[in-house]
Amino acid sequence: MSEKTANSGNVVKLNPNKKKVLAKLCPICAKSAADEYSPFCSRRCANADLGNWLDGKYGVPTDETPDFDHNDDD
């Protein structure tokens, strides 16, 4: 099978019948994703991604302005 990497992080595999088969790749290390840890390849990569979220390395874009005018003395 020949392979070609798509922009989405998937590998497009062309089988002998010329049908495209998408293989999901782990977003952390780019190995083939495992069904048990999908979309990751292992528990290690899943935990690394969780750590990135908890460390604030990822974020969800928003149009809201942060509310820094709160008082904990109430």
N, CA, C and O atoms as a GROMACS GRO file, in nm:
protein
  296
    1MET      N    1   0.084  -0.120   0.000
    1MET     CA    2   0.000   0.000   0.000
    1MET      C    3   0.087   0.124   0.000
    1MET      O    4   0.187   0.130   0.071
    2SER      N    5   0.051   0.221  -0.077
    2SER     CA    6   0.122   0.347  -0.072
    2SER      C    7   0.053   0.439   0.028
    2SER      O    8  -0.067   0.426   0.053
    3GLU      N    9   0.131   0.531   0.083
    3GLU     CA   10   0.076   0.622   0.185
    3GLU      C   11   0.101   0.765   0.145
    3GLU      O   12   0.197   0.797   0.076
    4LYS      N   13   0.012   0.851   0.190
    4LYS     CA   14   0.026   0.995   0.168
    4LYS      C   15  -0.035   1.063   0.289
    4LYS      O   16  -0.146   1.028   0.330
    5THR      N   17   0.035   1.159   0.348
    5THR     CA   18  -0.016   1.227   0.467
    5THR      C   19  -0.107   1.341   0.426
    5THR      O   20  -0.071   1.424   0.342
    6ALA      N   21  -0.226   1.345   0.486
    6ALA     CA   22  -0.321   1.453   0.462
    6ALA      C   23  -0.297   1.563   0.564
    6ALA      O   24  -0.233   1.539   0.667
    7ASN      N   25  -0.347   1.682   0.539
    7ASN     CA   26  -0.329   1.794   0.631
    7ASN      C   27  -0.399   1.773   0.764
    7ASN      O   28  -0.362   1.837   0.863
    8SER      N   29  -0.499   1.685   0.769
    8SER     CA   30  -0.576   1.666   0.891
    8SER      C   31  -0.505   1.578   0.992
    8SER      O   32  -0.560   1.553   1.100
    9GLY      N   33  -0.385   1.529   0.962
    9GLY     CA   34  -0.315   1.441   1.054
    9GLY      C   35  -0.348   1.295   1.031
    9GLY      O   36  -0.307   1.209   1.109
   10ASN      N   37  -0.420   1.266   0.925
   10ASN     CA   38  -0.452   1.129   0.891
   10ASN      C   39  -0.363   1.082   0.778
   10ASN      O   40  -0.311   1.164   0.701
   11VAL      N   41  -0.345   0.954   0.767
   11VAL     CA   42  -0.270   0.898   0.656
   11VAL      C   43  -0.370   0.835   0.562
   11VAL      O   44  -0.456   0.757   0.603
   12VAL      N   45  -0.360   0.871   0.436
   12VAL     CA   46  -0.447   0.813   0.335
   12VAL      C   47  -0.372   0.696   0.274
   12VAL      O   48  -0.268   0.713   0.210
   13LYS      N   49  -0.425   0.576   0.296
   13LYS     CA   50  -0.362   0.457   0.241
   13LYS      C   51  -0.439   0.416   0.117
   13LYS      O   52  -0.562   0.405   0.120
   14LEU      N   53  -0.368   0.393   0.010
   14LEU     CA   54  -0.431   0.348  -0.114
   14LEU      C   55  -0.410   0.198  -0.126
   14LEU      O   56  -0.297   0.151  -0.138
   15ASN      N   57  -0.519   0.123  -0.123
   15ASN     CA   58  -0.506  -0.022  -0.137
   15ASN      C   59  -0.504  -0.057  -0.286
   15ASN      O   60  -0.527   0.030  -0.370
   16PRO      N   61  -0.477  -0.182  -0.321
   16PRO     CA   62  -0.467  -0.219  -0.462
   16PRO      C   63  -0.592  -0.188  -0.544
   16PRO      O   64  -0.582  -0.174  -0.666
   17ASN      N   65  -0.707  -0.178  -0.482
   17ASN     CA   66  -0.831  -0.147  -0.554
   17ASN      C   67  -0.851   0.003  -0.570
   17ASN      O   68  -0.956   0.047  -0.616
   18LYS      N   69  -0.749   0.083  -0.533
   18LYS     CA   70  -0.751   0.230  -0.545
   18LYS      C   71  -0.857   0.296  -0.456
   18LYS      O   72  -0.901   0.407  -0.485
   19LYS      N   73  -0.897   0.229  -0.350
   19LYS     CA   74  -0.989   0.289  -0.254
   19LYS      C   75  -0.908   0.356  -0.144
   19LYS      O   76  -0.807   0.303  -0.100
   20LYS      N   77  -0.953   0.473  -0.101
   20LYS     CA   78  -0.885   0.546   0.005
   20LYS      C   79  -0.931   0.493   0.140
   20LYS      O   80  -1.051   0.479   0.165
   21VAL      N   81  -0.835   0.465   0.227
   21VAL     CA   82  -0.863   0.421   0.364
   21VAL      C   83  -0.790   0.518   0.456
   21VAL      O   84  -0.669   0.534   0.444
   22LEU      N   85  -0.863   0.582   0.547
   22LEU     CA   86  -0.801   0.676   0.639
   22LEU      C   87  -0.754   0.604   0.765
   22LEU      O   88  -0.830   0.530   0.827
   23ALA      N   89  -0.629   0.625   0.802
   23ALA     CA   90  -0.575   0.572   0.925
   23ALA      C   91  -0.555   0.689   1.020
   23ALA      O   92  -0.482   0.782   0.987
   24LYS      N   93  -0.618   0.688   1.134
   24LYS     CA   94  -0.606   0.796   1.230
   24LYS      C   95  -0.468   0.795   1.295
   24LYS      O   96  -0.416   0.689   1.330
   25LEU      N   97  -0.411   0.913   1.310
   25LEU     CA   98  -0.281   0.927   1.373
   25LEU      C   99  -0.296   0.997   1.507
   25LEU      O  100  -0.380   1.086   1.524
   26CYS      N  101  -0.214   0.956   1.601
   26CYS     CA  102  -0.211   1.017   1.734
   26CYS      C  103  -0.169   1.163   1.721
   26CYS      O  104  -0.068   1.192   1.656
   27PRO      N  105  -0.244   1.257   1.781
   27PRO     CA  106  -0.209   1.399   1.770
   27PRO      C  107  -0.084   1.438   1.850
   27PRO      O  108  -0.031   1.547   1.831
   28ILE      N  109  -0.037   1.350   1.938
   28ILE     CA  110   0.082   1.380   2.018
   28ILE      C  111   0.209   1.331   1.950
   28ILE      O  112   0.305   1.407   1.936
   29CYS      N  113   0.211   1.204   1.906
   29CYS     CA  114   0.334   1.147   1.851
   29CYS      C  115   0.324   1.102   1.706
   29CYS      O  116   0.424   1.060   1.647
   30ALA      N  117   0.206   1.108   1.647
   30ALA     CA  118   0.181   1.074   1.507
   30ALA      C  119   0.192   0.924   1.475
   30ALA      O  120   0.202   0.887   1.358
   31LYS      N  121   0.189   0.837   1.578
   31LYS     CA  122   0.180   0.694   1.553
   31LYS      C  123   0.034   0.661   1.524
   31LYS      O  124  -0.054   0.746   1.543
   32SER      N  125   0.007   0.540   1.478
   32SER     CA  126  -0.130   0.498   1.452
   32SER      C  127  -0.210   0.497   1.582
   32SER      O  128  -0.161   0.447   1.683
   33ALA      N  129  -0.331   0.550   1.579
   33ALA     CA  130  -0.416   0.556   1.697
   33ALA      C  131  -0.466   0.416   1.732
   33ALA      O  132  -0.492   0.334   1.644
   34ALA      N  133  -0.479   0.389   1.863
   34ALA     CA  134  -0.531   0.262   1.912
   34ALA      C  135  -0.677   0.282   1.948
   34ALA      O  136  -0.714   0.386   2.003
   35ASP      N  137  -0.761   0.183   1.917
   35ASP     CA  138  -0.904   0.194   1.946
   35ASP      C  139  -0.929   0.220   2.095
   35ASP      O  140  -1.018   0.296   2.130
   36GLU      N  141  -0.851   0.157   2.180
   36GLU     CA  142  -0.870   0.170   2.325
   36GLU      C  143  -0.846   0.312   2.375
   36GLU      O  144  -0.909   0.356   2.472
   37TYR      N  145  -0.755   0.386   2.311
   37TYR     CA  146  -0.718   0.520   2.355
   37TYR      C  147  -0.751   0.627   2.251
   37TYR      O  148  -0.701   0.739   2.260
   38SER      N  149  -0.834   0.595   2.156
   38SER     CA  150  -0.866   0.684   2.045
   38SER      C  151  -0.900   0.825   2.094
   38SER      O  152  -0.978   0.839   2.188
   39PRO      N  153  -0.844   0.927   2.035
   39PRO     CA  154  -0.765   0.935   1.913
   39PRO      C  155  -0.616   0.919   1.936
   39PRO      O  156  -0.536   0.948   1.847
   40PHE      N  157  -0.576   0.873   2.054
   40PHE     CA  158  -0.434   0.859   2.088
   40PHE      C  159  -0.386   0.716   2.064
   40PHE      O  160  -0.467   0.626   2.042
   41CYS      N  161  -0.255   0.697   2.068
   41CYS     CA  162  -0.198   0.564   2.045
   41CYS      C  163  -0.180   0.488   2.176
   41CYS      O  164  -0.171   0.365   2.176
   42SER      N  165  -0.174   0.559   2.287
   42SER     CA  166  -0.145   0.494   2.415
   42SER      C  167  -0.197   0.580   2.530
   42SER      O  168  -0.236   0.696   2.512
   43ARG      N  169  -0.195   0.520   2.648
   43ARG     CA  170  -0.234   0.595   2.768
   43ARG      C  171  -0.136   0.709   2.794
   43ARG      O  172  -0.175   0.816   2.840
   44ARG      N  173  -0.008   0.687   2.763
   44ARG     CA  174   0.092   0.791   2.782
   44ARG      C  175   0.058   0.916   2.702
   44ARG      O  176   0.063   1.026   2.756
   45CYS      N  177   0.024   0.899   2.575
   45CYS     CA  178  -0.010   1.015   2.492
   45CYS      C  179  -0.141   1.079   2.537
   45CYS      O  180  -0.155   1.202   2.532
   46ALA      N  181  -0.237   0.999   2.579
   46ALA     CA  182  -0.363   1.053   2.630
   46ALA      C  183  -0.337   1.138   2.754
   46ALA      O  184  -0.394   1.246   2.769
   47ASN      N  185  -0.250   1.089   2.843
   47ASN     CA  186  -0.217   1.164   2.964
   47ASN      C  187  -0.136   1.289   2.932
   47ASN      O  188  -0.152   1.392   2.998
   48ALA      N  189  -0.049   1.281   2.832
   48ALA     CA  190   0.027   1.400   2.792
   48ALA      C  191  -0.068   1.508   2.741
   48ALA      O  192  -0.050   1.626   2.771
   49ASP      N  193  -0.170   1.469   2.664
   49ASP     CA  194  -0.268   1.565   2.614
   49ASP      C  195  -0.349   1.626   2.729
   49ASP      O  196  -0.373   1.747   2.732
   50LEU      N  197  -0.390   1.542   2.824
   50LEU     CA  198  -0.462   1.593   2.940
   50LEU      C  199  -0.376   1.692   3.018
   50LEU      O  200  -0.425   1.796   3.062
   51GLY      N  201  -0.249   1.659   3.034
   51GLY     CA  202  -0.157   1.750   3.102
   51GLY      C  203  -0.146   1.884   3.030
   51GLY      O  204  -0.137   1.989   3.094
   52ASN      N  205  -0.145   1.880   2.897
   52ASN     CA  206  -0.140   2.005   2.820
   52ASN      C  207  -0.263   2.090   2.846
   52ASN      O  208  -0.252   2.212   2.859
   53TRP      N  209  -0.380   2.028   2.853
   53TRP     CA  210  -0.503   2.103   2.884
   53TRP      C  211  -0.495   2.162   3.025
   53TRP      O  212  -0.527   2.279   3.046
   54LEU      N  213  -0.453   2.081   3.121
   54LEU     CA  214  -0.449   2.127   3.261
   54LEU      C  215  -0.344   2.235   3.283
   54LEU      O  216  -0.360   2.320   3.370
   55ASP      N  217  -0.236   2.232   3.205
   55ASP     CA  218  -0.132   2.334   3.215
   55ASP      C  219  -0.168   2.462   3.141
   55ASP      O  220  -0.094   2.560   3.147
   56GLY      N  221  -0.280   2.462   3.072
   56GLY     CA  222  -0.323   2.581   2.999
   56GLY      C  223  -0.255   2.599   2.864
   56GLY      O  224  -0.258   2.708   2.808
   57LYS      N  225  -0.194   2.492   2.813
   57LYS     CA  226  -0.128   2.502   2.682
   57LYS      C  227  -0.229   2.504   2.567
   57LYS      O  228  -0.197   2.550   2.458
   58TYR      N  229  -0.348   2.455   2.592
   58TYR     CA  230  -0.454   2.458   2.492
   58TYR      C  231  -0.560   2.555   2.542
   58TYR      O  232  -0.569   2.582   2.662
   59GLY      N  233  -0.639   2.606   2.452
   59GLY     CA  234  -0.748   2.694   2.489
   59GLY      C  235  -0.856   2.692   2.385
   59GLY      O  236  -0.831   2.656   2.270
   60VAL      N  237  -0.973   2.731   2.424
   60VAL     CA  238  -1.086   2.740   2.333
   60VAL      C  239  -1.108   2.887   2.304
   60VAL      O  240  -1.132   2.965   2.396
   61PRO      N  241  -1.102   2.927   2.177
   61PRO     CA  242  -1.120   3.069   2.145
   61PRO      C  243  -1.262   3.116   2.179
   61PRO      O  244  -1.359   3.043   2.164
   62THR      N  245  -1.270   3.240   2.225
   62THR     CA  246  -1.399   3.298   2.261
   62THR      C  247  -1.398   3.447   2.233
   62THR      O  248  -1.292   3.510   2.225
   63ASP      N  249  -1.517   3.502   2.217
   63ASP     CA  250  -1.530   3.646   2.198
   63ASP      C  251  -1.554   3.718   2.330
   63ASP      O  252  -1.556   3.841   2.335
   64GLU      N  253  -1.570   3.642   2.438
   64GLU     CA  254  -1.598   3.701   2.569
   64GLU      C  255  -1.472   3.765   2.626
   64GLU      O  256  -1.360   3.718   2.602
   65THR      N  257  -1.491   3.873   2.701
   65THR     CA  258  -1.378   3.935   2.769
   65THR      C  259  -1.368   3.876   2.908
   65THR      O  260  -1.471   3.848   2.971
   66PRO      N  261  -1.247   3.855   2.958
   66PRO     CA  262  -1.231   3.798   3.092
   66PRO      C  263  -1.287   3.892   3.198
   66PRO      O  264  -1.274   4.014   3.187
   67ASP      N  265  -1.348   3.836   3.301
   67ASP     CA  266  -1.404   3.913   3.412
   67ASP      C  267  -1.304   3.909   3.527
   67ASP      O  268  -1.306   3.816   3.608
   68PHE      N  269  -1.219   4.010   3.536
   68PHE     CA  270  -1.120   4.017   3.642
   68PHE      C  271  -1.169   4.103   3.759
   68PHE      O  272  -1.094   4.128   3.854
   69ASP      N  273  -1.292   4.149   3.752
   69ASP     CA  274  -1.346   4.240   3.853
   69ASP      C  275  -1.433   4.163   3.953
   69ASP      O  276  -1.548   4.199   3.975
   70HIS      N  277  -1.377   4.058   4.011
   70HIS     CA  278  -1.452   3.983   4.112
   70HIS      C  279  -1.386   4.002   4.248
   70HIS      O  280  -1.265   4.024   4.257
   71ASN      N  281  -1.465   3.993   4.350
   71ASN     CA  282  -1.417   4.015   4.486
   71ASN      C  283  -1.450   3.892   4.568
   71ASN      O  284  -1.567   3.854   4.578
   72ASP      N  285  -1.348   3.830   4.628
   72ASP     CA  286  -1.372   3.710   4.708
   72ASP      C  287  -1.418   3.742   4.849
   72ASP      O  288  -1.444   3.649   4.926
   73ASP      N  289  -1.432   3.869   4.886
   73ASP     CA  290  -1.473   3.906   5.021
   73ASP      C  291  -1.624   3.900   5.041
   73ASP      O  292  -1.671   3.920   5.153
   74ASP      N  293  -1.700   3.874   4.935
   74ASP     CA  294  -1.848   3.874   4.948
   74ASP      C  295  -1.899   3.759   5.029
   74ASP      O  296  -2.019   3.746   5.048
   0.00000   0.00000   0.00000
